[in-house]
Amino acid sequence: MKNIIVTGSSRGIGLAIAQAFLAKGYKVLGTSTSGTSMLNEANFECFPLRLNDPESVTTFCDAIKNYSIDGIINNAAILLEDWSRTEVDLQQLRQTFEVNVFGTIDLTEHLLPLLNTGSRIINLSSGWGTFSESGFNAMVPHYKMSKTVLNMYTKLLAKRLESRKIVVSAVNPGWVQTDMGGGGAPVKPQEVGKQIINLFEKNTKSGHLWYNGKISEW
Ligand SMILES: NC(=O)c1ccc[n+]([C@@H]2O[C@H](COP(=O)([O-])OP(=O)(O)OC[C@H]3O[C@@H](n4cnc5c(N)ncnc54)[C@H](OP(=O)(O)O)[C@@H]3O)[C@@H](O)[C@H]2O)c1
């Protein structure tokens, strides 16, 4: 059985991704900040993980160190600012980077030794993190910058892991109906779950950003 880590599997896109993998017979190692989950499947385990707390990251990695890992879905993230905000608040920028950038990178680097040859790393990015976004505006600066860094990490990691045949990808899921995206978003989390499992099972091209099943501009 293949083992997949899905961070932030408690709700929203992460929950839908965990459910998609479980439905196809994978073992899912999920996380939430509290360590609890609404999922009750035999192939699911939930661990506490707070990406902004380095001790929590090492405790999580220690708890799963006996698994060999076939996939990491770096899904957990935060968006703190009002969507209309354009000013940079350094404290909020730091808080955002602690989770979306430093915590995500810290976790991934700790897990690299556990990854099997040919495994996959998928980073949940955003159109808001791209330089190519059409209709670009100055809003949501902290979140946007955090996803831009994640995109570059994706490219760097893809190069580093070429020899281990590990495929590293970033995904722009579109605007999705979750606590973060809000009720007015057009995309359902389940659609993203399907896209992620498709990418996981079929894609062999490393170091790209994907949108709706196709390679997209960074
Ligand atoms: N929704 C959209 O429109 C949209 C668009 C583009 C990209 N994305 C990206 O898609 C991913 C999922 O977004 P979503 O909309 O599903 O978000 P969400 O509904 O806000 O869920 C966020 C998830 O991240 C976890 N989390 C929050 N703070 C954390 C921390 N400090 N440490 C570890 N985990 C933490 C939450 O766990 P708890 O339940 O324990 O708090 C939850 O499981 C994110 O990377 C987001 O940036 C979303």
The ligand as an ORCA input file, in Angstrom:
! r2SCAN-3c Opt
* xyz 0 1
  N      -9.503     28.122     -1.334
  C      -8.973     28.706     -2.407
  O      -9.644     29.418     -3.173
  C      -7.510     28.509     -2.720
  C      -7.002     29.113     -3.892
  C      -5.675     28.941     -4.219
  C      -4.866     28.166     -3.399
  N      -5.358     27.608     -2.264
  C      -4.448     26.811     -1.431
  O      -4.988     25.529     -1.175
  C      -4.576     25.045      0.101
  C      -5.775     24.669      0.951
  O      -6.605     25.804      1.095
  P      -8.075     25.738      1.738
  O      -8.870     26.728      1.008
  O      -8.533     24.336      1.843
  O      -7.743     26.323      3.210
  P      -8.587     26.213      4.578
  O      -9.967     25.782      4.302
  O      -8.351     27.489      5.289
  O      -7.830     25.006      5.359
  C      -6.524     25.211      5.796
  C      -5.931     23.930      6.325
  O      -4.598     24.249      6.772
  C      -4.440     23.868      8.141
  N      -3.615     24.837      8.861
  C      -3.896     26.131      9.155
  N      -2.910     26.692      9.869
  C      -1.979     25.721     10.025
  C      -0.713     25.672     10.697
  N      -0.222     26.732     11.368
  N      -0.008     24.522     10.674
  C      -0.494     23.427     10.016
  N      -1.697     23.404      9.395
  C      -2.418     24.531      9.400
  C      -5.868     23.867      8.711
  O      -5.890     23.003      9.859
  P      -6.937     23.273     11.093
  O      -8.284     22.821     10.599
  O      -6.412     22.437     12.201
  O      -6.903     24.760     11.361
  C      -6.668     23.350      7.521
  O      -6.641     21.947      7.477
  C      -3.733     26.170      0.701
  O      -2.373     25.938      0.433
  C      -4.204     27.404     -0.060
  O      -3.243     28.418     -0.063
  C      -6.656     27.760     -1.896
*
